[in-house]
Amino acid sequence: MTRPVPDALAAFQQRFSAMLRTPLDRSTGTLRATPARYPAELQTCITAGAVPVDERLAVYNRQYWFRFFTVLQGVYPLTTALVGAWAFNGLVARFLEANPPTGHELGMLGDGLAEHLRATPPVTDVPATALAEVLAHDVAFHRAWTAPNAEPLRMTADLAPRLERGRFVRAPSFSLLRESWPWVTMRHELPTPLGEHRVPMPKRHPAPRDWLVGRAGSTIHVVPLEPAQAVLLEQLSHDPLPAVLARLEDQLGTDACRGVQRWLAHAMDLGVWTAFEDTP
């Protein structure tokens, strides 16, 4: 039987958590703790030793934020390099102030950050469309590494007649990406550790490029896609194969779709799909 938490302990934990979440001051160009903003009740219940109470609490406050910044820079390395570590930390701080962590998994700390920044684009020297793309790339690569393993779909005799009325379910580690700038190349060129490294805004592609990113076993696959191939893989997650093929031929022409059989076989080999669902 679980015993209730004593009221005094619950109150202390609440105040201590509020202290940890107190944003670090950025006004001087460095990240500084501001003990004056800590709950007064917390300060009075801390027994002071040789080190002043404010400084003792500030150690926890700083380490709380530094840990989060480090974790999220690892999840979003390309975004960090593009906007700069200082600016990225500021974006993270504002996001976490609005969305305080509630779980115990650090890997989930940045869930929702990309959506938050796309909904409320920050003021940076990076175009909003470029920032949205680079965020999507970071999310996709993080998902490729961390998504749970899934048994790949295999083509069986009973599956063939269902293709006219169902859709493919993509494995959780696989994502389709479109880039207007060379993000994939830039990602592979980032130094480790990233530190304060910042990359300049690259030259835009003459036309967008598509990629498939995901994990098969312990291998991360980063596969360049032809335009029709990217459309095929995306639409098969929503519509039956015959409808998708008819739409592709209508939009892109028969010649652009000659690789369909090969593209489907390659996707099967990689384990892009994990199930097949009949649609109403």
C-alpha positions in Angstrom: 0.0 0.0 0.0 1.4 3.4 -1.0 1.7 5.8 1.8 0.8 9.5 1.2 3.6 12.0 0.9 3.8 14.1 4.1 2.5 17.6 3.4 5.8 19.3 4.5 7.8 17.1 2.0 5.3 17.8 -0.8 5.6 21.5 -0.2 9.4 21.3 -0.1 9.5 19.4 -3.4 7.1 21.8 -5.1 9.3 24.8 -4.0 12.5 23.0 -5.0 11.1 22.2 -8.4 10.1 25.8 -8.9 13.6 26.9 -8.0 15.1 24.4 -10.5 12.8 25.7 -13.3 13.8 29.4 -12.6 15.2 30.6 -16.0 18.8 31.5 -16.1 19.5 35.2 -16.9 20.9 35.8 -20.4 21.2 39.6 -20.2 25.0 39.7 -19.7 25.8 37.3 -22.5 26.4 34.4 -20.0 24.0 32.1 -18.3 23.6 33.2 -14.7 21.4 32.0 -11.9 19.1 34.6 -10.2 18.6 33.5 -6.6 16.4 36.6 -5.9 13.7 34.8 -7.9 13.8 31.6 -5.8 10.8 30.9 -3.5 11.4 32.7 -0.2 10.0 29.8 1.7 12.6 27.5 0.2 15.5 29.7 1.2 14.3 29.9 4.8 14.2 26.1 5.2 17.7 25.4 3.9 20.3 25.2 6.6 23.3 27.3 5.6 26.8 26.1 6.0 30.0 27.6 4.8 28.4 28.3 1.4 25.6 30.8 1.3 22.1 29.5 0.8 21.6 31.3 -2.5 24.8 29.8 -4.0 24.0 26.3 -2.8 20.6 26.5 -4.6 22.0 28.1 -7.6 24.3 25.1 -8.2 21.2 22.9 -8.7 19.5 25.6 -10.8 22.4 25.9 -13.2 23.0 22.2 -13.5 19.3 21.6 -14.2 19.3 23.9 -17.2 22.8 23.0 -18.4 21.8 19.3 -18.5 18.7 20.1 -20.6 20.7 22.3 -23.0 23.2 19.6 -23.5 20.6 16.9 -24.1 18.6 18.9 -26.6 21.7 20.1 -28.5 22.4 16.4 -28.9 18.9 15.8 -30.2 19.0 18.8 -32.5 22.6 19.1 -33.6 22.0 20.6 -37.0 19.5 23.2 -35.7 22.1 24.1 -33.0 24.8 24.5 -35.5 22.6 26.6 -37.8 21.3 29.1 -35.3 24.2 28.9 -32.9 24.4 27.3 -29.4 23.6 30.5 -27.6 20.5 31.2 -29.6 19.4 27.6 -29.5 19.6 27.5 -25.7 17.4 30.5 -25.6 14.8 28.8 -27.8 15.0 25.7 -25.5 14.6 27.8 -22.4 11.5 29.5 -23.7 10.0 26.2 -24.8 10.7 24.5 -21.4 9.3 27.5 -19.5 6.0 27.0 -21.4 6.2 23.2 -21.3 7.9 22.1 -18.0 9.2 18.5 -18.2 6.8 16.0 -16.5 8.5 12.7 -17.3 11.7 11.0 -16.3 13.0 10.1 -19.8 15.6 12.7 -20.9 15.2 11.4 -24.5 11.6 12.7 -24.5 12.6 16.2 -23.3 12.4 17.8 -26.7 9.1 16.2 -27.7 7.0 19.1 -29.1 9.9 21.5 -29.5 9.8 21.4 -33.3 6.1 21.9 -33.4 6.4 24.8 -30.9 9.0 26.6 -33.0 7.1 26.1 -36.2 4.0 27.5 -34.6 5.8 30.5 -33.1 8.9 31.0 -35.3 11.7 32.7 -33.3 13.5 35.8 -34.5 16.7 34.5 -36.0 18.8 35.2 -39.1 17.7 31.8 -40.4 14.6 31.8 -42.7 11.5 30.3 -41.1 11.2 27.7 -43.9 14.8 26.7 -43.5 14.4 26.4 -39.7 11.3 24.2 -40.2 13.2 21.9 -42.5 16.2 21.5 -40.3 14.0 20.8 -37.3 12.3 18.1 -39.2 15.6 16.6 -40.2 16.9 16.5 -36.6 13.6 14.9 -35.4 13.8 12.3 -38.1 17.4 11.3 -37.3 16.6 11.2 -33.6 13.5 9.0 -34.3 15.7 6.7 -36.4 18.0 6.1 -33.5 15.4 5.9 -30.7 12.2 4.5 -32.1 11.3 0.9 -30.9 12.2 -2.0 -33.2 9.3 -3.3 -35.3 8.9 -6.6 -37.1 9.1 -5.7 -40.9 6.2 -6.5 -43.2 6.7 -9.4 -45.5 4.9 -10.0 -48.8 2.7 -13.1 -48.5 0.1 -14.7 -50.7 -2.8 -13.4 -48.6 -1.5 -9.8 -48.8 -1.6 -9.5 -52.6 -5.5 -9.4 -53.0 -5.7 -6.9 -50.1 -3.5 -4.3 -51.9 -6.5 -2.8 -53.7 -8.2 -1.8 -50.5 -5.6 -1.2 -47.8 -2.6 1.0 -46.8 0.9 0.4 -45.7 1.9 1.2 -42.1 5.3 2.8 -41.9 7.8 1.5 -39.2 8.2 4.0 -36.4 11.9 4.6 -37.2 11.4 5.6 -40.8 10.7 9.2 -42.0 10.4 10.8 -45.4 12.2 14.1 -45.6 12.3 16.9 -48.2 15.2 19.4 -48.2 15.5 22.7 -50.1 19.1 23.1 -48.7 21.8 20.4 -48.3 21.0 19.5 -44.7 21.9 15.8 -45.0 25.4 16.7 -46.3 25.8 19.3 -43.6 24.8 16.9 -40.8 27.5 14.4 -41.8 30.1 17.2 -41.8 29.3 18.4 -38.2 32.2 18.0 -35.7 31.9 15.8 -32.6 31.5 17.3 -30.1 29.7 20.2 -31.6 30.7 22.8 -29.0 30.3 26.3 -30.3 30.6 25.3 -33.9 28.2 27.2 -36.2 27.6 26.6 -39.9 26.7 29.4 -42.4 23.4 29.3 -44.2 24.1 27.1 -47.2 23.2 27.7 -50.9 19.7 26.6 -51.8 19.1 23.5 -54.1 17.9 24.4 -57.6 15.0 21.9 -56.8 14.0 20.2 -53.6 15.4 16.8 -52.8 13.8 13.9 -51.0 15.3 11.3 -48.6 14.2 8.3 -46.7 15.8 8.0 -43.2 15.3 5.1 -40.8 16.8 2.2 -39.0 16.9 -1.4 -40.0 18.4 -3.6 -37.2 21.3 -1.5 -36.0 21.9 0.3 -39.3 20.8 3.8 -40.1 19.7 4.2 -43.7 19.8 7.5 -45.4 18.5 6.9 -48.9 18.1 9.6 -51.7 14.7 9.3 -53.4 13.5 10.1 -56.9 10.5 12.6 -56.8 8.0 10.0 -57.9 9.5 7.5 -55.4 9.0 9.9 -52.5 5.4 10.6 -53.5 4.7 6.8 -53.8 6.1 6.1 -50.3 4.2 8.9 -48.7 0.8 8.2 -50.3 1.0 4.5 -49.7 0.6 5.4 -46.0 -2.8 6.8 -46.8 -4.3 5.2 -49.9 -4.5 1.8 -51.6 -1.7 1.0 -54.2 -3.9 1.1 -57.3 -5.2 4.6 -56.4 -1.7 5.8 -55.7 -0.3 4.5 -59.0 -3.2 6.0 -61.0 -2.6 9.4 -59.3 1.2 9.2 -59.9 0.7 8.4 -63.7 -1.8 11.2 -64.0 0.4 13.8 -62.2 3.9 12.7 -63.4 3.4 10.6 -66.5 4.1 6.9 -67.2 7.8 7.3 -67.7 8.3 8.8 -64.2 6.7 5.7 -62.6 8.7 3.0 -64.3 10.6 2.3 -61.1 7.6 1.5 -59.0 8.2 -2.3 -58.7 11.9 -1.7 -57.9 11.0 1.0 -55.3 8.4 -1.2 -53.6 10.9 -4.1 -53.4 13.6 -1.9 -52.0 11.3 -0.5 -49.3 10.3 -4.1 -48.4 13.9 -5.1 -48.1 14.7 -2.1 -45.8 11.7 -2.8 -43.6 10.1 0.5 -44.2 6.6 -1.0 -43.5 5.6 -2.9 -40.4 2.0 -3.8 -41.2 -0.8 -3.5 -43.7 -4.2 -2.2 -42.8 -7.5 -2.6 -44.7 -9.3 0.8 -45.2 -13.0 1.2 -44.9 
